[in-house]
Amino acid sequence: AVLQGNPAKPNADIFFKMEGNSSVPNHWHHSAERMVLISGKMEVNYKGQSPKVIRTGMYAYGPPEKPHTASCLSDDPCILFIAFNKPVDAFPVN
């Protein structure tokens, strides 16, 4: 869900929902991601960094153009607030 802004333009804020016990494949974005987990328990794994588990209310920063995966570790959905400073995009990593 778009909270503010236009995802095709800089500075959009979104809610991103993942079903419980699901994963997002390896991908990257042109924009940095400033994230706060609203509900659930999630693991984010950026290339070259140790995986980080975030819990409800925790903040995480995702560097631009760095491949990463995400997994919702909880049974209930994970809802993530993400602030993008560039247009929202995502490119798969093979």
Phi and psi in degrees as a GROMACS rama.xvg file:
@    title "Ramachandran Plot"
@    xaxis  label "Phi"
@    yaxis  label "Psi"
@TYPE xy
-85.5282  122.804  VAL-2
-88.3289  -39.6536  LEU-3
-159.855  151.436  GLN-4
85.331  -176.653  GLY-5
-117.04  118.994  ASN-6
-57.6221  -19.8179  PRO-7
-82.0822  -4.8393  ALA-8
-124.2  165.405  LYS-9
-61.6869  155.113  PRO-10
66.3881  50.7022  ASN-11
-99.6986  144.931  ALA-12
-115.513  134.483  ASP-13
-135.077  159.236  ILE-14
-101.653  131.803  PHE-15
-118.198  123.064  PHE-16
-109.629  129.994  LYS-17
-118.47  136.686  MET-18
-64.5256  152.22  GLU-19
-57.9199  146.051  GLY-20
54.9528  41.8861  ASN-21
-128.042  167.372  SER-22
-134.198  155.024  SER-23
-105.846  129.089  VAL-24
-62.6789  163.412  PRO-25
-57.4839  129.5  ASN-26
-158.792  174.879  HIS-27
-145.687  163.413  TRP-28
-129.768  152.07  HIS-29
-67.3899  -31.0425  HIS-30
-90.9353  150.517  SER-31
-67.6245  157.004  ALA-32
-121.254  124.233  GLU-33
-107.718  116.635  ARG-34
-124.871  145.487  MET-35
-131.686  126.997  VAL-36
-80.3112  119.988  LEU-37
-84.9948  -37.3279  ILE-38
-153.259  154.312  SER-39
94.2516  -167.22  GLY-40
-138.529  126.746  LYS-41
-133.514  146.221  MET-42
-111.55  131.055  GLU-43
-116.4  139.223  VAL-44
-134.954  103.422  ASN-45
-95.7122  136.891  TYR-46
-52.422  130.302  LYS-47
83.8955  0.248175  GLY-48
-124.33  157.059  GLN-49
-70.0314  142.232  SER-50
-57.3524  147.52  PRO-51
-125.441  129.584  LYS-52
-95.2806  126.508  VAL-53
-115.729  144.162  ILE-54
-117.224  167.679  ARG-55
-45.9338  128.3  THR-56
90.8602  -9.5953  GLY-57
-84.1587  150.64  MET-58
-101.454  145.259  TYR-59
-142.902  149.085  ALA-60
-117.491  131.607  TYR-61
-112.465  118.443  GLY-62
-65.6981  151.258  PRO-63
-67.0293  147.324  PRO-64
60.2328  21.6097  GLU-65
-105.288  119.607  LYS-66
-57.5845  142.231  PRO-67
-158.846  161.133  HIS-68
-124.01  165.262  THR-69
-143.362  143.1  ALA-70
-134.162  131.82  SER-71
-84.9381  112.174  CYS-72
-86.7659  -13.7771  LEU-73
-88.6018  160.999  SER-74
-71.0362  -35.5617  ASP-75
-82.9705  161.146  ASP-76
-60.4075  152.835  PRO-77
-100.783  129.149  CYS-78
-118.301  124.95  ILE-79
-122.257  126.745  LEU-80
-83.5431  128.263  PHE-81
-128.94  128.168  ILE-82
-105.366  122.846  ALA-83
-106.604  137.325  PHE-84
-94.8334  -12.7591  ASN-85
-121.373  170.378  LYS-86
-53.1793  146.821  PRO-87
-75.036  123.422  VAL-88
-147.599  168.536  ASP-89
-155.423  133.696  ALA-90
-125.94  128.119  PHE-91
-68.3499  149.916  PRO-92
-111.705  125.343  VAL-93
